[in-house]
Amino acid sequence: MSIYDMEVKTIKGEMQTLEPYRGQVMLIVNTATKCGFAPQFKGLQQLHDTYKEQGFAVLGFPCGQFANQEPGTDEEVAQACELNFGVNFPLFAKIDVNGKKAHPLFQLLAKEAPGILGSKQIKWNFTKFLVDRDGRVVKRFAPTEEPAKIEEHVRKLL
């Protein structure tokens, strides 16, 4: 199964696959509005705005698995992202990224781009996965990695 076949639910509750992003570079991020890394939303939005015309998209997947730092409903998450951080890149419904209920997309991402020492666990909110135009997961970035530092990797793939 390719990454484009993965079924995801938008933040508005609509089911879709990632097929609309075929041929684009994607940065897939597990997010949380109450996380200490939440200021990264602004940098992610800036990356999205700068490169979207060249075939780049940031895709945000809210997750409440880490200290329940995403406690709200999908609607509340969407409002917080827009009002507090100016986010208009695509957001999806809250998911689990670890454990038995981990979304298949994040199972694939973690398998294709393991963390330190080969760990498949997502360590915290704002773990970022860079996917090339052919749907290959090319790199994982730690939660501490600022979006501005990822820009050179995005440019290389564009």
C-alpha positions in Angstrom: 0.0 0.0 0.0 1.4 3.4 -0.9 1.2 6.5 1.2 -1.4 7.9 -1.2 -3.8 5.0 -0.5 -3.9 5.9 3.2 -7.4 6.9 4.4 -7.5 9.9 6.6 -10.2 12.0 8.1 -10.1 15.7 7.6 -10.6 18.0 10.5 -14.1 18.6 9.2 -14.9 14.8 9.4 -14.6 14.0 5.7 -12.8 10.8 4.7 -10.2 11.0 1.9 -6.9 9.5 0.9 -3.6 11.3 0.4 -4.0 10.9 -3.3 -4.6 14.7 -3.8 -1.0 15.1 -2.6 0.5 12.8 -5.2 3.5 14.5 -6.9 3.9 16.9 -4.0 6.5 17.1 -1.3 4.8 16.7 2.1 5.8 17.5 5.6 3.6 15.4 7.8 3.5 16.5 11.5 1.7 15.3 14.6 0.6 18.5 16.3 -0.8 19.7 19.6 -2.1 23.2 20.4 -1.2 23.1 24.1 2.3 21.8 23.6 5.4 23.8 24.3 6.4 23.3 20.7 3.1 24.9 19.5 4.9 28.1 18.4 6.2 25.9 15.5 2.8 26.2 13.9 3.9 29.6 12.7 7.0 28.3 11.1 5.2 25.4 9.5 2.6 27.8 8.1 5.4 29.9 6.7 7.0 26.9 5.0 3.6 25.9 3.6 3.0 29.5 2.3 6.5 29.9 0.8 6.5 26.6 -1.2 2.9 25.6 -1.8 3.0 27.0 -5.3 6.0 24.8 -6.0 4.2 21.6 -5.0 4.7 21.5 -1.2 2.2 20.9 1.6 2.4 20.7 5.4 -0.2 18.2 6.7 -1.1 18.5 10.4 -2.4 15.6 12.4 -3.4 16.6 15.9 -2.7 14.0 18.6 -3.5 13.9 22.3 -1.3 11.0 23.3 1.5 13.1 24.8 0.4 14.6 28.2 -3.1 15.2 26.6 -1.7 18.4 25.1 -4.4 18.2 22.5 -7.5 17.9 24.7 -10.1 19.6 22.4 -12.5 18.3 19.8 -11.6 18.5 16.1 -13.6 21.7 15.8 -11.8 23.3 18.8 -8.4 22.2 17.4 -9.2 23.8 14.1 -10.3 27.1 15.8 -7.3 27.2 18.0 -4.9 26.6 15.1 -6.5 29.3 13.0 -7.1 31.9 15.7 -3.9 31.4 17.8 -1.4 30.4 15.1 -2.8 31.5 11.7 -2.8 28.0 10.4 -4.5 27.3 7.0 -2.5 24.3 5.9 -4.5 21.1 5.8 -5.4 19.7 9.2 -6.8 16.3 9.9 -8.9 14.7 12.7 -7.2 13.8 15.9 -5.4 10.5 15.8 -3.1 8.2 17.8 0.5 8.0 16.5 1.7 5.2 18.9 0.3 2.0 20.3 -2.4 -0.5 19.1 -4.6 2.3 17.8 -1.9 4.1 16.0 -3.1 5.4 12.6 -1.7 3.3 9.7 -0.2 6.5 8.2 2.0 7.0 11.3 2.8 3.3 11.5 4.1 3.6 7.9 6.0 6.9 8.6 7.7 5.5 11.7 8.6 2.3 9.9 10.1 4.1 6.9 11.9 6.7 8.9 12.8 5.3 12.3 14.1 7.6 15.0 17.3 7.4 17.0 18.6 3.9 17.4 16.0 2.6 15.0 13.1 3.4 17.3 9.7 3.3 15.6 8.0 5.2 18.5 7.0 8.8 18.0 8.6 10.5 20.9 6.5 13.7 21.2 4.3 16.2 19.5 5.7 17.9 16.4 7.7 15.0 15.1 7.9 15.7 11.4 8.2 13.4 8.4 9.4 14.6 5.0 7.9 12.8 2.0 9.2 13.3 -1.5 7.2 13.7 -4.7 7.2 9.9 -5.3 5.7 9.2 -1.9 8.9 8.0 -0.2 9.5 9.0 3.4 12.9 10.5 3.2 13.6 11.9 6.7 12.3 12.2 10.2 12.8 15.4 12.2 12.7 15.6 16.0 10.1 17.7 17.8 12.9 20.2 18.7 13.8 20.7 15.0 12.5 24.1 14.0 10.6 24.4 10.7 13.2 27.0 9.4 15.9 24.4 9.7 13.9 21.9 7.6 13.6 24.4 4.8 16.8 23.4 3.0 15.6 19.8 2.9 12.3 20.9 1.4 14.0 23.0 -1.2 16.2 20.0 -2.3 13.1 17.9 -2.9 11.3 20.6 -4.9 
